[in-house]
Amino acid sequence: MKWYEDLYVGKTISHKKRKVKWKIMHNAGQLHVFVITLASNPGNLLDIIPARELMQKYYPKKELFVIGLAGNYEEALEVAGHIISEVYGKTEGFDVKSYLQHKESRSL
């Protein structure tokens, strides 16, 4: 699992981002937390995954690129919408992966 450096985080968990991230990486239970990742299907823009699913032994975590965290599903939708709006506003397109890679390479 890889983490986006400038992680998008919902308001309800913004104050405990590091703790939530640590718990996810160490398979600790996070019942109401959702992770936002780059899409696993090329036909989609983003995936919203309940963090509790990541605790499953055979979940393919290695391929995930986490770009956002949210405290509940509705907030995950808001964060995902914010990401998509930002990408479209800056590029007039919907290539989220390229946008985030370009944004991350500029910050290094």
C-alpha positions in Angstrom: 0.0 0.0 0.0 1.3 3.4 -0.9 0.1 6.7 0.5 -0.2 10.0 -1.3 2.1 12.5 0.4 -0.5 15.4 0.5 -3.4 13.1 1.7 -6.9 14.5 1.3 -8.7 14.1 4.6 -12.3 14.6 5.7 -13.1 17.1 8.4 -14.2 14.5 11.0 -10.8 12.8 11.1 -8.5 15.7 10.1 -7.3 16.0 13.7 -6.3 12.3 13.9 -5.0 11.6 10.4 -1.7 10.2 11.6 -3.4 7.8 14.1 -5.9 6.6 11.5 -3.2 6.0 8.9 -1.1 4.1 11.5 -4.0 1.9 12.4 -4.8 1.1 8.8 -1.1 0.2 8.1 -1.1 -2.1 11.2 -4.4 -3.8 10.6 -6.1 -2.3 13.6 -9.8 -2.0 13.4 -11.3 1.2 11.9 -15.0 0.6 11.6 -16.2 3.9 10.3 -13.2 5.0 8.3 -13.1 4.9 4.5 -10.1 5.1 2.3 -10.1 6.7 -1.1 -7.8 5.2 -3.6 -7.0 5.4 -7.3 -9.4 3.3 -9.2 -8.6 -0.4 -9.6 -10.8 -0.5 -12.8 -9.7 1.7 -15.7 -13.3 2.7 -16.3 -13.6 4.4 -12.9 -12.0 7.5 -11.4 -11.6 6.5 -7.7 -12.5 3.7 -5.3 -14.0 4.2 -1.9 -13.2 1.3 0.4 -14.2 0.7 4.0 -11.0 0.4 6.0 -12.4 -2.7 7.7 -12.1 -4.5 4.4 -8.4 -3.9 4.4 -8.0 -6.1 7.4 -8.9 -9.2 5.4 -5.9 -11.4 5.0 -6.2 -11.8 1.2 -7.2 -8.2 0.3 -4.9 -7.0 -2.5 -3.4 -4.1 -0.5 -0.1 -4.0 -2.3 -1.6 -2.4 -5.4 -3.5 0.3 -3.5 -2.5 4.0 -3.7 -4.4 5.8 -1.0 -5.1 9.4 -1.7 -7.8 10.2 0.9 -9.4 9.3 4.2 -12.9 10.0 5.5 -14.7 9.4 8.7 -17.9 8.0 7.1 -19.3 7.2 3.7 -21.0 10.5 3.1 -17.7 12.3 3.9 -15.8 9.9 1.6 -18.2 11.0 -1.2 -17.5 14.7 -0.4 -13.7 14.2 -0.4 -13.8 12.2 -3.6 -16.0 14.9 -5.2 -13.5 17.5 -4.0 -10.6 15.6 -5.6 -12.4 15.2 -8.9 -13.4 18.9 -8.9 -9.8 19.9 -8.2 -8.5 17.7 -11.1 -11.1 19.0 -13.5 -10.5 22.7 -12.4 -6.8 22.4 -13.0 -6.7 20.2 -16.1 -10.2 20.3 -17.6 -10.1 16.5 -17.7 -10.5 13.6 -15.4 -7.1 11.9 -15.4 -6.8 11.8 -11.6 -3.7 9.5 -11.6 -1.7 11.7 -13.9 -2.7 14.9 -12.1 -1.7 13.5 -8.7 1.6 12.1 -10.0 2.4 15.5 -11.6 1.4 17.4 -8.4 3.5 15.1 -6.2 6.6 15.3 -8.5 6.4 19.1 -8.3 6.4 19.1 -4.5 9.6 17.1 -4.3 
